[in-house]
Amino acid sequence: MEQREFIELAKEFSIDKKLIEILTARGYDNKDKLYRFLYPSLDDLTDVHKYAGYDDVIERIKFAINNKESILLYGDYDCDGVCGVSILYNYFKSVGVDVHCFLPNRHTDGYGLSIETLERLAEEYLSDLLITVDCGITGVEEVAYAREVLGFDVIVTDHHELGEVLPDCLIFNPKMSEVDCFRELCGAGVALRIVEGLGGAQERDKYLDIASIATVADVVPLVEDNRVIVQAGLKNINSFGARRGIKKLVSACVEGEVTSYDIAFKIAPRINSLGRLSDANAVLDLFCTDDNFLLDSIVKQLNEANSKRMELTNDLAEACFDILKNYDFENKPVIVLHNAYWDDGILGIVASRITDTFKRPTILLTKSGDVYKGSGRSVKGVDIRKYVAMCSDLLIKFGGHTMACGMTLDSKNVQVFADRLNGYVAKDFDMEYFIPKAHFDVDMTEVDSALDMARGLKMLEPFGEGNTGIRFREVVTDSDFTQMGSTSHVVSKKPDKELVVFGGLKYMQLLASKTPKELFFTLSLANYKNRVFAQGKVNRILCDQVDAQGDFGAYIMTGLVADGRDIEIIDCEKAIDIGGKFSTCYIAYDIDTYHSFLAKYKAKCGEIVTQNRVSGNLTPVTKLIFSPTSLKELGYYKNIVLLDRPLNSGIFIKTLAKSSNLYQLGDNRILNKVKKFLPSYQRLGELFLAIKRLLSEKDITGISELYSALGKYVNAEYNEVVLSAVILAELGILNMSGKFYVDHTVKRKLAESELYRMIQEA
């Protein structure tokens, strides 16, 4: 498509030309496709009668309704399964069916159909027709047992990938149909279309709110039919006619208009929480009752379960991150971790977090009875189910799709599985594929009006899998960021646009420098005090250029921790030879050291990733960092090379994994540059009084926050403030762990500071 056509279409649809270009690149490459995407309609849904097996399923259910048969719904314990069962249960109740529903307990019943559970249900409910929801497509033996031994007639409704053999019963699974049908419905989407066949479009539309939540939660592509369902469902949720249970849950966790983001990160996690920790059956009433007392109780229960789930998730994630400090990132493209005592209900969430952090597929496994069960998540381009399937001879059971999978295996096969899986992926992918890259869709220099762009983005919602949010990039030099009130956030304000960096106060020295910085952010329409503007939330700052000395603050802060062991001193040649792609971090605090080492490295090895101050992704890509503002990422490197002799090695030793190696070059010239910021006794006393006064009036938790707030009381340079604070901390007079405070019981002389003496004698 030519530029002229982009411009014409942009005018016709009243959105920025750049958005038309992006949509065209995503496959909406003509006017009709663009219209259907920008103005989704329920009339655009796939004709349900085109789906293989659909009409037979509808005919059998209608027979059950007309003949007063009892129906048992067997779902899954996740949000999709809960929502799918709720849709069918509500419809069947509305037409007078004797219907019961069951959601398995993740911990006692396991996923999907099981013969033991079916036996229990057959005895308890004596139902005629068993309908699975969001499960059953791989339950060949279980379906046969239900029909031949227990006397159920069975219908499987599912959306997961098909196995080599299908259950011998009526099935509605979109993946059985031809490509001219939309095949990516979630389990609740399948249930929604069943209601349509039974009661028509008017009945279907009553359940769009429930189906939209499940569609976002199950991370199916938000395109075509799913886009239609979610957009229509969100309109329902945001209207006065929304289901009472959903309104109560929304009011407990969402402010303002509900978006797909809110569903994914606030609503769905709460619905999922009970199924992960205990039993999901209690969630059904959220969608199936109007009893205010009961709904209030359920919402409270969901909030409490979600808080507990978050606590468990954070604990497990922290444990996994600690293990990964000794992981072989150099040779293993897939992270596979296992522990017999982990909670299997949160493995998927934590695997997703690790994948997002390290940008490589992750599988976590834990013991369940006599076997190990696991959950995995992947990155774009790596079909995790395909590679897991290549190890099927080691597995008892497995399933999933391109981006997520689950598996069960004997404990004796865990390590063999991990090694073989890594071997298969390593054979198909160069390790450079897993080096994190900063992606963006739009450079702000290509945007005429940020406000018009933000308005146009509303037409692209809902965002999610298959319709990712638009990412923006802007390069700034002399930025005008200022602190937001007394918070740790900073903001840059323009007439029609604001850029916000949450927790960005610690980056103020970098943001204020003339060094070009790349800011990556999302953009949305904001309204504050009757002012409408575009608001960008910065989620990443990249700076790989070093054109000025800047500050020594990060270097000075290394003087806080006592030494724990000696560092091996090496020369520049050996430092360069350590190398690797995912194992070595070089750190320079002096600009001359930085440029000198970079030139020598390039001459011998070629390019290297460079980073100025700000911390990047935790993936330990071999890089050269100038004056890092955070040492968190250093824990995942095998080798740390300090190109400038540190004030104190203890802070690095504390950060590293036990198996990591710490080296330094012997040069100590940086101390001569730091020395000019060393305060006299009188000046230190003046700064101490200002700090003491500040801390009596205001809570401070970071060194940049201290410097920013101190300007009200005393005029001082950033490095002078940092050096003074560190000296006071070394003496025990100032505590900088957590909330800063002055310890009035400590009486020390400046001459007692080893740090002061070291710099003074340089």
C-alpha positions, 0 to 999 in steps of 0.5 A, spaced: 500 500 500 502 506 498 503 512 502 497 516 499 493 510 500 495 510 508 493 518 508 486 517 504 484 511 509 487 515 515 482 521 513 476 516 512 477 512 519 479 519 522 485 516 525 493 517 525 496 515 518 501 511 522 496 506 526 493 505 519 500 502 517 500 498 523 494 495 522 496 494 514 502 490 517 498 486 522 494 483 516 488 488 515 490 490 508 484 493 505 478 498 506 473 492 508 478 488 513 480 495 516 472 497 517 471 490 520 476 491 525 475 498 527 467 497 527 466 490 530 459 487 529 456 481 532 453 480 525 460 478 523 461 472 528 462 466 524 456 462 522 455 457 527 452 452 522 459 452 519 462 448 525 463 441 524 459 437 529 455 443 531 448 442 529 449 434 531 450 437 538 445 442 538 440 437 536 442 432 542 441 438 547 435 440 544 432 433 545 435 433 552 431 439 554 424 437 550 425 430 554 426 433 561 433 429 561 438 431 567 444 435 565 451 435 568 456 440 566 463 438 567 468 444 567 475 446 568 477 450 574 480 456 571 476 462 569 475 460 562 472 453 565 468 457 570 465 462 565 463 457 560 459 453 565 456 459 568 453 461 561 450 454 560 448 453 567 444 460 567 441 458 560 439 451 562 436 454 568 432 459 564 429 454 560 427 449 566 432 444 565 434 439 571 442 441 571 448 440 575 455 443 575 461 440 577 468 444 577 474 439 579 479 441 585 486 442 582 489 439 588 485 433 589 481 431 582 486 434 577 485 437 570 480 434 566 476 428 566 478 422 571 474 416 572 474 416 579 471 423 579 466 421 574 464 415 578 463 419 584 458 424 580 454 418 577 452 416 584 451 423 586 447 426 580 444 420 576 444 425 570 442 423 563 447 427 559 454 429 561 457 436 557 464 437 558 466 445 558 473 447 556 476 440 557 475 433 555 478 433 548 483 428 550 479 424 555 478 418 550 478 413 555 474 417 560 469 418 555 468 411 553 468 409 561 462 414 562 458 412 556 459 404 557 460 403 564 456 409 568 451 410 563 452 417 561 451 420 554 456 425 553 458 431 549 465 434 549 465 442 548 472 444 548 477 448 544 484 445 546 488 442 541 486 435 538 489 429 540 491 423 535 484 420 537 478 423 539 473 421 544 467 417 541 461 422 542 458 428 540 464 434 539 464 441 538 471 444 538 472 449 533 479 446 531 475 440 528 473 445 523 475 448 516 479 454 516 474 459 513 471 458 521 474 462 526 477 456 530 480 460 536 474 461 541 476 459 548 471 454 552 466 460 554 466 462 547 464 455 545 459 455 550 456 462 548 455 459 541 452 453 543 447 458 547 446 461 540 444 455 537 439 453 542 436 460 544 438 464 538 442 471 538 438 474 543 439 469 548 447 469 546 447 476 547 445 476 555 452 472 556 457 476 552 459 479 559 461 473 562 464 470 555 468 477 554 472 476 561 473 468 559 476 470 552 481 475 555 483 471 561 484 465 557 489 469 552 486 467 546 487 471 540 483 478 540 482 478 533 475 476 529 470 473 533 474 474 539 475 481 538 467 482 537 465 478 543 470 482 548 468 489 545 461 487 546 462 484 552 466 490 555 460 495 553 455 490 557 460 490 563 461 498 562 453 499 562 448 500 567 445 493 565 451 489 567 450 483 571 450 484 578 456 479 580 460 482 575 459 489 577 460 488 585 467 485 583 469 491 578 467 496 584 472 492 588 478 492 584 477 497 578 477 505 577 473 508 572 471 504 565 473 497 565 478 495 559 481 488 557 487 490 561 483 490 567 480 484 566 487 481 565 490 483 571 485 485 576 478 481 574 481 474 572 486 473 577 481 474 582 476 469 579 482 464 578 484 465 585 480 460 588 481 455 583 488 455 584 488 455 592 482 451 593 476 450 590 473 454 584 465 451 585 464 457 589 466 462 584 460 460 580 455 464 584 458 470 582 455 469 575 449 465 577 445 469 583 443 476 584 443 475 592 447 481 594 449 478 601 452 472 597 455 476 592 458 481 597 461 474 601 464 471 594 467 478 592 470 478 599 472 471 598 475 472 591 479 479 594 482 475 600 484 469 596 487 473 590 491 477 596 494 470 598 495 468 591 499 474 590 503 472 596 504 465 594 506 467 587 511 473 590 514 467 594 515 462 589 518 467 584 523 470 589 525 462 590 525 461 583 529 468 581 534 466 587 535 459 583 536 462 577 542 466 580 546 459 578 543 458 572 546 456 565 544 462 561 549 461 556 547 454 554 540 453 556 535 456 552 529 454 556 528 455 563 526 448 567 526 448 574 523 443 579 521 442 587 517 437 590 514 442 595 512 448 590 504 449 590 502 447 583 496 452 583 501 458 581 506 454 577 503 457 571 503 464 573 510 464 576 512 461 569 509 467 566 513 472 570 520 468 569 518 468 561 517 476 561 523 477 565 528 473 562 525 473 555 526 465 554 521 459 555 520 457 562 517 450 565 516 449 572 515 442 575 512 440 582 511 433 585 504 431 585 503 424 589 507 420 585 509 424 579 511 431 577 506 436 574 508 442 570 506 448 567 510 452 562 510 459 558 513 461 552 516 467 548 514 469 541 516 464 535 518 458 540 512 453 540 513 450 546 507 445 545 511 442 539 518 441 543 514 438 549 511 433 544 518 431 542 519 429 549 512 425 549 516 418 550 518 421 557 511 424 559 505 421 562 500 426 559 501 433 556 497 438 552 497 446 551 498 450 545 504 455 542 505 459 548 503 455 554 503 448 556 502 443 561 505 436 563 505 430 567 511 425 568 515 420 573 520 424 577 526 419 574 524 423 568 525 430 570 532 432 569 532 427 562 526 431 560 529 438 561 536 436 558 532 433 552 528 439 551 533 444 551 537 440 546 531 440 541 530 448 542 538 449 542 538 446 535 533 450 532 535 457 535 541 461 536 542 463 543 542 470 540 534 469 539 534 470 546 537 476 547 532 481 549 530 487 544 527 493 545 521 493 540 516 499 539 511 500 533 511 508 533 516 513 533 513 520 536 517 524 531 512 520 526 506 523 530 503 530 528 499 530 534 499 526 541 492 527 543 489 525 536 494 519 536 491 517 543 484 518 541 485 513 535 488 508 540 481 507 543 479 505 536 484 499 536 482 496 543 481 491 546 488 490 546 491 483 548 494 476 545 493 477 537 492 485 538 498 487 542 498 494 545 501 500 541 508 501 543 511 508 543 519 511 543 521 518 544 528 520 544 530 525 549 536 529 551 535 536 555 528 533 558 524 537 563 522 531 568 520 534 575 518 530 581 510 529 582 509 532 589 512 528 594 512 522 590 518 518 587 515 519 580 517 524 575 513 527 569 514 531 563 509 535 561 507 538 554 501 542 552 497 535 549 502 530 552 505 528 559 510 522 560 510 519 567 516 515 570 513 511 576 519 510 581 523 515 576 526 519 581 532 515 582 533 516 574 533 524 575 540 525 574 540 521 567 534 524 565 537 531 566 543 530 562 544 531 555 546 524 553 540 522 549 535 517 552 530 512 549 524 512 552 519 507 551 512 507 553 504 506 552 499 512 550 492 513 553 487 518 553 487 522 560 482 527 563 484 530 569 481 537 572 477 538 565 484 537 561 484 532 556 491 530 554 495 524 552 499 520 557 505 516 556 507 511 561 514 510 561 516 502 562 523 502 559 529 507 559 535 505 554 541 509 554 547 506 551 551 513 549 556 516 554 558 523 552 559 526 559 562 524 566 555 525 569 555 523 577 559 519 581 553 517 585 552 510 584 560 509 585 560 512 592 554 508 594 558 502 593 562 504 599 556 502 604 557 494 605 563 491 608 568 487 605 567 479 605 572 476 601 578 479 596 577 480 589 581 477 583 585 482 580 586 481 573 589 485 567 585 488 561 586 482 556 584 477 561 578 481 562 576 481 555 577 474 554 572 472 559 567 473 554 561 469 552 554 471 550 550 471 557 555 470 562 559 477 563 558 484 566 563 489 565 562 495 570 566 502 569 564 508 573 570 513 570 568 515 563 575 515 561 576 507 563 569 506 560 571 509 553 578 505 553 576 499 555 570 499 550 575 501 544 580 495 546 574 490 547 571 492 540 578 491 537 579 484 539 571 481 539 567 486 536 561 489 538 558 489 545 552 491 548 552 498 552 548 501 558 548 507 561 546 507 568 539 505 568 538 497 569 536 493 563 532 486 563 535 481 568 537 476 562 545 476 563 547 478 556 554 480 556 555 487 556 559 494 559 555 498 564 557 505 565 555 507 573 549 502 574 544 505 578 541 498 580 545 492 582 539 487 582 541 484 575 548 483 577 546 476 581 545 473 574 552 473 571 557 468 572 562 473 571 563 481 574 569 485 572 570 491 575 574 496 571 575 501 576 577 499 583 571 500 588 570 503 594 568 497 597 567 490 594 562 488 599 556 490 595 558 486 589 559 480 593 553 481 597 549 481 590 553 475 586 551 468 586 555 463 590 558 460 584 559 467 580 566 470 579 568 477 581 574 480 578 577 487 578 582 491 574 587 494 579 587 502 577 585 506 582 585 513 579 577 514 579 579 516 587 582 522 585 576 525 581 571 523 587 576 527 592 573 534 589 566 532 592 569 530 599 566 535 604 570 539 609 568 537 617 565 544 617 561 542 610 559 535 612 556 538 619 552 543 615 549 538 610 548 533 616 544 539 620 540 539 613 539 532 612 537 531 620 531 537 619 529 534 612 528 527 616 524 530 621 519 533 617 519 528 611 519 520 610 525 519 605 527 512 602 532 513 597 538 517 595 535 521 589 529 522 593 534 525 599 538 529 594 531 532 591 528 534 597 534 537 600 534 542 595 529 546 600 534 547 605 541 547 602 545 548 596 549 542 594 551 538 588 548 531 587 555 527 588 557 531 594 550 529 598 551 522 596 558 522 598 556 525 605 550 521 606 555 515 605 560 517 610 555 519 615 552 512 614 558 508 615 559 512 621 552 509 623 550 516 624 545 516 618 541 509 617 539 508 609 536 501 610 529 502 608 526 509 611 532 514 612 533 516 619 538 519 624 541 515 630 541 520 635 545 515 640 551 515 635 557 519 637 562 519 632 568 523 629 569 524 622 576 522 622 573 515 624 571 514 617 575 509 613 572 511 607 573 519 608 580 517 609 581 513 603 579 518 599 582 523 602 589 520 601 588 518 594 
